[in-house]
Structures are given as C-alpha cells and as structure tokens.
C-alpha cells in the first residue's frame, strides 16, 4: 500500500488573483494537486509531473478554445 503526503504550498495563478473562478495548485512528491479555490473542502485531484507539464504546455500553446 502506498501512502501519499497531503499537497503543500497551495497557490493561485497570478493571472487569477482578482477573480473568484479559479483553481489552486499544490505540490505533491510526484507532480501536482489541483483544487477549486471556492470549495477547498471538496477535495483535489493529482497529476504526475509529465501530465502537469503537458497540460501547462497546452495552455501556453493556446490549445484550449476560450
């Protein structure tokens, strides 16, 4: 059985500081954790480093219609 530590160092994107519709990202040993900033108690999901890197590259590459 593998146990994971709780995510730490939660932060919001600097681009979403003035809005309420955003997510927060926390660090986990193997990647990143993501949660809704309006409902932190609802939980979070985790990604591996490779998955998170691919997601960030897609966002920066404007691959999501907006």
N, C-alpha and C positions, 0 to 999 in steps of 0.2 A: 504494500500500500504506500502510495506516495502522498506526502503532505506538503501543501504549499503555504508559504507565508502570505499574510494579508498584503495587498498592494500598499505602497507607501508613496509619499511625495506627490499627492494628487495635485493637478493644476489644470487650469482652463487655458485655452488658446488665447494668446494676446489679441487676436482678432475678434474675440467674442466677449471681451471684458464688459462691454456696455449693453449686452443683451441677456435675456433670461433663457433663450432657446439654445442651449449648448451642452456639450458633454465635457467631462473631465477625464484626464488620462493619468493613470498611476503606474509606478514601476513595479514589476514583478521580476523575479530572477531570470525567467526565460523569455520575457517580452514586455507586453503592456497590458494594462487593465483599463476598461472603458466603462463609465457610468454616466447616468443622466444627472446633471447638476441640480435639477429641480427636485429630484426624488432619490437622494443618495441611499436611502434605506432599501430601495428596490433591488439592490444587487448590482453586479457588474459582470462583464464577460472579459475573457482574456484572449490574447493572441500571442503567437510566437514572435520572435524578433523578425524572422523572414516575412511573416504575414503583415506585421505592422509596417515594415519597410516598404513592402509592395503597396500597401494602402496609401501611405504618405506619398510615394512616388506617383500614384494615380491621381491623388488630389492635386499635387503640384503640377502634374501634367494636364490638368483640366479635363480629365476623362469622365467626369460626372456632370451631366447636364444640370443646369441650375436655376 
